[in-house]
Amino acid sequence: MIADKNFVGILRNKYHLEIDERFEAYILAEYEEEPFPNEWSEQDLYEQIRKLAMTHKKGKLDTTVKPPIQRLRERYEELQGEYMDLAFDVQALLHILEENGIDSPFKVSGDKEEVPF
């Protein structure tokens, strides 16, 4: 689930959260897409935004909306980090297989290993 104008309306009306226009723009930008590979439930999204609303009410939340290109760049960098973590995990698992005499699932004909990354 993502935050859209309808969801923000529910937060205002059903849950009585104080959401001004600037905070709404911030919410819509921050929660415009699912956190790949996961998904937010309505409860998760509500709880995240409720906490932000409390911080915003205290005047301690910077609601400046980052430009789309900056948001994409930051997401790209996050995904690069996640990819590298997973690549290291795969290498460690391949090493464990090798230590235990188990053939790599990526082995092709001959001694050449092909790892799909």
N, C-alpha and C positions, 0 to 999 in steps of 0.2 A: 504494500500500500504506500502511496506517496501522498504528500500534503498538496492539496489543491484548494481553490477558493471555496468549494463546497465543504471540505473538511475544516477549513478555518472558520466557516460559518457555524459548523457544529460545535467547534471548540468555544466559540463566543456564546452561542445560545444554550446548548445543552450543559456545558461544563463551566460556563460563566467566567471564562478566561478573558482578561483585559488585553485585547490585541488591537493596537492602533495601526494605521496604514503602513508606517515604516517597519514595524515589527512583522506585519503580515508579509510585506515584500521580502523580508529576511527569511521568514519561515518558508515561503514559496521557493526561494532560491536554494536554501540549505537542504530542503527535503524534496527536491524536484525529481529525484530518481532513487530507485532502490539501491541499497548498499550491496552491490554485487559481491558475492553470489547469494547473499541473503535477501530476505524480504522483511519489511516491518509489518507487524500486526497493528491494528487500530490502537490497541492498548499500548504497544511499544511507542508508537508515534505520539500518542497523547502524553505519555509519561515524559518523553524527551522534551516535548514542547512545553509541558506544564513547568518543568524545571527551568527552562529558558525564560518562561513568562515571569517566574518569581525573581530571577536574576535581572530581567528587564525592568520589572517594577521597582527594584532597588536602584536602578540607574547604572548597573554594573555590566550591561551587555552592549557591546558594540554591534549595532544593527546595520552597519554599512554593508551593502550588498556588493560583493566582489563582481567584477565584470565576468561574463560567461567564459571568456578565454582563460582568465586566471583560475576559475573554478575547474575548467577542463584540464589545465596544466597541473593543478594540484592533485586532481583525481588520477591523472596519468602517472604522476610521480608515486602516488600511493600504490597503484597497480604494479609499477615497476618493482617497488620494494617487495610486494607480496609475491611477485613472480620469482624474484631472486631467492627469497626465503624458501619457496617451494622447490626451486631448482637445486638448492643446497640439500634440502631434505631428500630429494630423489637420489642425489649423488651419495649421500650417507646410507640410504637404504640399499643402493646397488653395492656399496662397499660391504655392508653387512651380509648381503647375499653371497658375495664373492668369498668372504671369510668363512662362510659356512658351506662352501662347495655347491652352492645352488646357482644354476645358470641364470643369467640375466634374462628377463622377459623381453628385452630389446635386442637380443642377439640375432644376428642374421647369418647367412652362410659364411663360413670361414671364421676368422678371429675378430672380424670387424664388428664393433657394437654401434648401433644407431640409436641414439637417444632422441626422442621427439621434441627437443628444445634446443 
